[in-house]
């Protein structure tokens, strides 16, 4: 293992999770271990005219338990998820933002939340009303809801975080990039605690249809629980989902000083762009390869020290094939022996939130010594010939995990987690 310098170290000490397979750390992790699959027919709107009529919906979210009074009506679902997941994360970490004993000072905290679409889906109903009723029907909150930074800003306002509030909209890599930016804030001494993750609420008619018409999503409507099948020869597109995942990132000394539970250390991060195509990955995975190598270099780890890969595994024809090629390029012959999990068969693909879902899974895999399954991989694709964890997950000592997130626009983001 390469020698580490004295730069501040960043650890994960809490989780706020709102997902199709469970809300809260305990329920979510139980869903992962059980191989729970959170995909079913869409109930949020009438999808009967569409090719794709299934999605990963969050079944049990009550915004009123996190936001009360008039605020509840000013926040769209994206912002509700953002604030609720952040509150959960702080509670899970046993932290409060404030100036009293045991609290972290507001100026020492930051927020970084990524979302591919932000509040745009919630504006669909406002647009329809605008066409029918004219300008007087437009709610004053619309301008404040649609931009992707609204989630981070609302969290800062609600919780009193006065450090940087960063929102990004880097497609399906948004959540991973937000966590990577949180790592940088800790390392640079800008913050001692960062609420970082991804949030997405895309299940609105026009937004959903936009992805259906470009044939990016699965049409396995008769078997929704099997429709998201990463690396399977039968895969025919991703399954869209909603949800949010916010992690408490903490400077290690601060966490140790207060006796926090440390789940994992975030040791490395890198992001690159293919500069190739808006929807198709570079056919040789050139910059996905580079992102993985740069993340390992940032973690000061050699490729042969990685013990598990949490793959992006979107269940699309091109992406799964190219990711397989990229993993082989990074790990060489050893690529066929590293256990690999593609977890979107369980929680589906919540766009910008997916990388944060998977960061939580990677952290909990390290903490609990468990390799999650690659759900729905029944007919292996000969072009995706790696050691995927199939059937049930399994217990194993895991000290290092590489987590990949690759998105539209050629955006690649990789995170490295390790046992602290």
C-alpha positions in Angstrom: 0.0 0.0 0.0 1.3 3.4 -0.9 2.3 5.8 1.9 -0.3 8.5 2.8 0.5 12.1 3.4 -0.9 14.1 6.3 -3.8 15.6 4.3 -7.1 15.6 6.2 -9.0 12.3 5.9 -12.7 12.0 5.2 -15.0 9.4 6.7 -18.7 8.5 6.4 -20.6 8.7 9.7 -24.3 8.8 8.8 -26.9 8.1 6.1 -30.2 9.7 5.1 -31.8 7.3 2.6 -35.2 7.5 0.8 -35.3 4.8 -1.8 -37.6 2.3 -3.6 -36.2 -0.5 -1.4 -36.3 1.2 2.0 -36.2 4.5 3.9 -33.5 5.0 6.5 -30.2 3.2 6.9 -31.6 0.1 8.6 -34.5 -0.5 6.2 -32.4 0.3 3.2 -29.6 -2.1 4.1 -32.1 -4.8 5.0 -33.5 -4.3 1.5 -30.0 -4.7 0.0 -29.3 -7.9 2.0 -32.7 -9.4 1.1 -32.3 -8.5 -2.6 -35.5 -6.5 -2.4 -36.6 -5.1 -5.8 -38.4 -1.8 -5.8 -39.8 -1.7 -9.3 -43.5 -1.8 -10.2 -46.2 -0.3 -12.4 -46.2 3.5 -12.3 -48.9 5.0 -10.0 -47.8 8.6 -10.1 -49.5 9.3 -13.5 -51.2 7.5 -16.3 -48.4 5.9 -18.3 -50.7 3.6 -20.4 -49.8 5.4 -23.8 -46.1 4.9 -23.3 -43.7 2.1 -24.3 -42.4 2.0 -20.7 -44.9 1.9 -17.8 -42.8 0.8 -14.9 -40.5 2.7 -12.4 -39.0 2.6 -9.0 -41.3 4.6 -6.8 -40.7 5.5 -3.1 -43.7 3.9 -1.4 -43.6 5.3 2.1 -42.4 8.9 2.1 -44.3 11.3 4.3 -43.0 14.9 3.7 -45.1 16.1 6.6 -42.9 14.3 9.1 -39.9 16.3 8.0 -41.5 19.7 6.9 -44.5 21.4 8.5 -46.8 24.3 7.9 -46.5 26.5 4.9 -43.0 25.2 4.1 -44.5 21.9 3.0 -46.3 23.6 0.2 -43.4 25.6 -1.0 -41.1 22.6 -1.5 -41.5 20.3 -4.4 -40.7 16.6 -4.1 -37.1 17.1 -5.0 -36.6 19.6 -2.2 -38.6 17.5 0.2 -36.3 14.5 -0.4 -33.3 16.8 -0.1 -34.2 18.2 3.3 -35.6 14.9 4.7 -32.6 12.9 3.7 -30.3 15.5 5.2 -32.2 15.5 8.5 -32.1 11.7 8.6 -28.3 11.7 7.9 -27.6 14.1 10.7 -29.8 12.1 13.1 -28.1 8.9 12.1 -24.7 10.4 12.7 -25.7 11.8 16.0 -24.9 15.4 14.9 -26.5 18.8 15.2 -25.6 22.0 13.5 -25.4 24.9 15.9 -23.2 26.7 18.5 -24.0 24.7 21.6 -22.0 21.8 23.3 -21.7 18.8 21.0 -22.9 20.7 17.9 -20.8 21.4 14.8 -20.6 25.1 14.1 -22.6 26.3 11.1 -19.5 27.8 9.5 -17.8 24.4 9.7 -20.5 22.7 7.7 -21.3 22.5 4.0 -23.9 20.9 1.7 -23.3 19.3 -1.7 -26.3 17.7 -3.5 -26.4 16.6 -7.1 -29.4 16.0 -9.3 -29.8 15.4 -13.0 -33.1 17.3 -13.2 -33.6 19.2 -10.0 -37.1 20.7 -9.7 -37.8 20.7 -13.5 -40.3 17.7 -13.3 -42.4 19.5 -10.7 -42.9 22.5 -13.1 -44.8 20.3 -15.5 -48.1 20.9 -13.7 -47.4 24.6 -13.4 -46.8 24.8 -17.1 -50.1 23.1 -17.9 -51.9 25.5 -15.6 -50.1 28.4 -17.2 -51.3 27.4 -20.7 -54.8 27.1 -19.4 -55.1 30.1 -17.1 -52.3 32.5 -18.1 -49.6 34.3 -16.1 -51.8 34.9 -13.0 -51.7 31.1 -12.4 -47.9 30.9 -12.0 -46.9 30.3 -8.3 -44.2 32.5 -6.9 -42.3 29.4 -5.8 -41.8 28.2 -9.4 -38.6 30.2 -10.1 -37.1 28.9 -6.9 -38.0 25.3 -7.5 -36.6 24.5 -10.9 -32.9 25.0 -10.6 -30.7 22.1 -9.6 -29.1 24.0 -6.8 -32.4 24.5 -4.9 -31.9 21.2 -3.0 -28.6 22.2 -1.5 -29.8 25.7 -0.8 -33.0 24.6 0.9 -31.0 22.1 3.1 -28.6 24.9 4.1 -31.5 27.2 5.0 -33.5 24.6 6.9 -30.5 23.2 8.9 -28.4 26.4 9.2 -25.3 25.3 7.3 -23.3 28.4 6.4 -20.4 26.9 4.5 -20.6 26.2 0.8 -23.9 25.0 -0.6 -23.1 23.3 -3.9 -25.6 21.9 -6.4 -24.5 20.1 -9.6 -26.5 18.7 -12.5 -24.0 16.3 -14.0 -26.6 13.7 -15.2 -26.4 10.2 -13.7 -23.0 11.0 -12.1 -24.4 14.0 -10.1 -24.6 12.2 -6.7 -21.1 10.7 -6.9 -19.7 14.1 -8.0 -21.4 15.8 -5.0 -19.8 13.3 -2.7 -16.4 13.8 -4.4 -16.8 17.6 -4.0 -17.6 17.0 -0.3 -14.4 15.0 0.0 -12.4 17.9 -1.5 -14.1 20.4 1.0 -12.9 18.2 3.9 -9.4 17.8 2.5 -9.1 21.5 1.8 -10.1 22.4 5.4 -13.2 24.3 4.2 -15.6 22.2 6.2 -15.4 19.7 9.0 -18.8 18.2 8.1 -20.5 18.0 4.7 -23.9 16.7 3.9 -23.3 15.2 0.5 -25.3 13.1 -1.9 -27.9 13.0 -4.7 -31.6 13.5 -5.0 -34.0 12.9 -7.9 -37.8 13.2 -8.3 -38.2 12.6 -12.1 -41.5 10.6 -12.2 -43.6 13.2 -14.0 -45.3 12.7 -17.4 -43.3 14.9 -19.7 -39.9 14.1 -18.1 -40.6 10.4 -18.1 -41.8 10.4 -21.7 -38.7 12.3 -22.8 -36.6 9.3 -21.8 -39.2 6.8 -23.2 -39.1 8.4 -26.7 -35.3 8.0 -27.0 -35.8 4.3 -26.2 -33.4 4.5 -23.2 -35.7 2.6 -20.8 -36.8 -1.0 -20.5 -40.1 -2.1 -21.9 -40.4 -5.2 -19.7 -43.7 -4.0 -18.4 -45.0 -7.5 -17.7 -42.2 -8.4 -15.4 -41.3 -5.1 -13.6 -39.2 -6.6 -10.8 -37.0 -8.3 -13.4 -36.8 -5.3 -15.8 -33.6 -3.8 -14.5 -31.0 -6.5 -15.2 -27.5 -5.1 -15.4 -25.0 -7.1 -17.5 -27.7 -9.6 -18.5 -28.0 -10.6 -22.2 -31.8 -9.8 -22.0 -31.3 -6.2 -20.8 -33.2 -3.6 -22.9 -32.8 -0.3 -21.0 -32.7 1.2 -17.6 -35.6 1.5 -15.2 -36.2 5.1 -13.9 -36.5 5.6 -10.2 -36.8 8.4 -7.6 -35.3 9.0 -4.2 -32.5 10.6 -2.3 -29.4 9.6 -0.5 -27.4 12.0 1.7 -24.2 10.9 3.5 -22.6 12.7 6.4 -18.9 13.2 5.5 -16.7 14.2 8.4 -13.1 15.0 8.9 -11.7 11.9 10.6 -10.2 13.8 13.6 -13.6 15.4 14.3 -15.4 12.1 14.1 -12.9 10.4 16.4 -13.0 13.2 18.9 -16.8 12.9 19.3 -16.8 9.1 19.3 -18.8 8.8 16.1 -19.5 5.5 14.4 -17.3 5.4 11.3 -18.6 3.3 8.4 -15.9 3.8 5.8 -13.3 6.3 4.7 -13.6 8.0 1.3 -10.1 7.7 0.0 -10.3 8.8 -3.6 -12.4 10.6 -6.2 -12.0 11.5 -9.9 -14.3 12.7 -12.7 -13.7 12.9 -16.4 -15.7 13.5 -19.6 -15.7 11.4 -22.8 -16.1 14.4 -25.0 -17.8 12.1 -27.4 -21.6 11.9 -27.4 -24.5 13.1 -25.3 -26.1 9.6 -24.8 -23.5 7.0 -25.9 -20.3 6.3 -24.0 -17.0 6.4 -25.8 -16.9 2.9 -27.5 -13.5 2.1 -26.0 -14.4 3.5 -22.5 -11.3 5.7 -22.8 -12.2 8.3 -20.1 -14.1 5.9 -17.9 -10.9 4.0 -17.7 -9.0 7.2 -16.9 -11.6 8.1 -14.2 -11.1 4.8 -12.4 -7.3 5.1 -12.6 -7.3 8.7 -11.4 -9.6 7.8 -8.5 -7.2 5.0 -7.4 -4.3 7.4 -7.8 -6.1 9.9 -5.6 -6.7 7.2 -3.0 -3.0 6.2 -3.3 -4.0 2.6 -4.0 -2.8 0.2 -6.6 -5.3 -1.6 -8.8 -4.5 -4.9 -7.2 -5.6 -3.5 -3.8 -9.2 -3.1 -4.9 -11.3 -5.9 -3.4 -14.8 -5.1 -4.8 -16.3 -3.0 -7.6 -19.8 -1.5 -7.3 -20.5 -1.0 -11.0 -22.6 1.6 -12.6 -24.5 -1.2 -14.4 -27.3 0.8 -15.8 -28.9 -2.2 -17.7 -28.4 -0.5 -21.0 -26.9 -2.3 -24.0 -24.0 0.0 -24.6 -23.1 1.2 -21.1 -22.8 -2.3 -19.5 -20.6 -3.5 -22.4 -18.3 -0.5 -22.3 -18.1 -0.6 -18.5 -17.0 -4.2 -18.7 -14.3 -3.3 -21.2 -13.1 -0.4 -18.9 -12.9 -2.6 -15.8 -10.8 -5.1 -17.8 -8.5 -2.4 -18.9 -8.0 -1.1 -15.4 -7.5 -4.4 -13.6 -6.1 -6.6 -16.4 -6.4 -10.4 -15.9 -7.4 -9.8 -12.3 -10.7 -8.2 -13.5 -12.2 -11.7 -13.8 -11.5 -12.4 -10.1 -12.7 -9.2 -8.4 -16.3 -9.6 -7.2 -18.5 -7.0 -9.0 -22.0 -5.9 -8.0 -24.5 -4.0 -10.1 -27.2 -3.0 -7.6 -29.6 -1.2 -9.9 -31.5 -4.5 -10.3 -32.8 -3.7 -6.8 -33.2 0.0 -6.5 -33.4 0.8 -10.2 -31.8 4.0 -11.7 -32.6 7.2 -9.9 -30.5 9.2 -12.3 -28.5 11.7 -10.2 -29.3 10.0 -7.0 -28.0 6.6 -8.1 -24.3 7.3 -7.4 -25.3 8.3 -3.9 -27.4 5.2 -3.4 -24.3 3.2 -4.4 -21.9 5.2 -2.3 -24.1 4.3 0.7 -24.0 0.6 -0.4 -20.3 0.7 -0.8 -19.8 2.3 2.6 -22.1 -0.2 4.3 -20.5 -3.1 2.4 -17.1 -2.1 4.0 -18.7 -1.6 7.4 -20.7 -4.8 7.5 -18.4 -7.1 5.4 -21.0 -7.9 2.7 -21.0 -8.3 -1.1 -24.4 -7.2 -2.5 -25.9 -9.2 -5.3 -26.3 -8.3 -8.9 -30.1 -8.8 -9.0 -31.8 -10.3 -12.1 -28.5 -11.5 -13.8 -29.9 -14.8 -15.1 -28.5 -15.0 -18.7 -24.9 -13.7 -18.7 -24.0 -11.6 -21.7 -20.8 -13.1 -23.2 -19.5 -9.6 -23.7 -19.9 -8.8 -20.0 -17.8 -11.7 -18.8 -16.7 -10.7 -15.2 -17.2 -12.1 -11.7 -20.5 -10.7 -10.9 -22.1 -11.5 -7.5 -25.1 -13.5 -8.6 -27.8 -15.3 -6.7 -27.7 -14.0 -3.1 -25.1 -11.6 -1.8 -22.5 -13.0 0.5 -20.5 -12.2 3.6 -16.9 -11.2 3.0 -14.2 -9.0 4.5 -14.0 -6.0 2.2 -11.4 -3.3 2.8 -11.5 -1.4 -0.5 -14.4 -0.7 -2.9 -14.4 1.2 -6.2 -17.8 2.7 -7.1 -18.5 3.8 -10.7 -21.1 6.4 -11.9 -21.3 7.1 -15.7 -23.9 9.4 -17.2 -25.3 11.2 -20.2 -23.0 13.8 -21.7 -20.1 11.4 -21.2 -19.7 12.3 -17.5 -17.7 9.8 -15.5 -17.2 9.8 -11.7 -15.5 7.2 -9.5 -15.2 7.0 -5.7 -12.9 4.8 -3.7 -14.0 3.6 -0.2 -11.9 1.8 2.3 -12.0 0.5 5.8 -10.8 3.2 8.2 
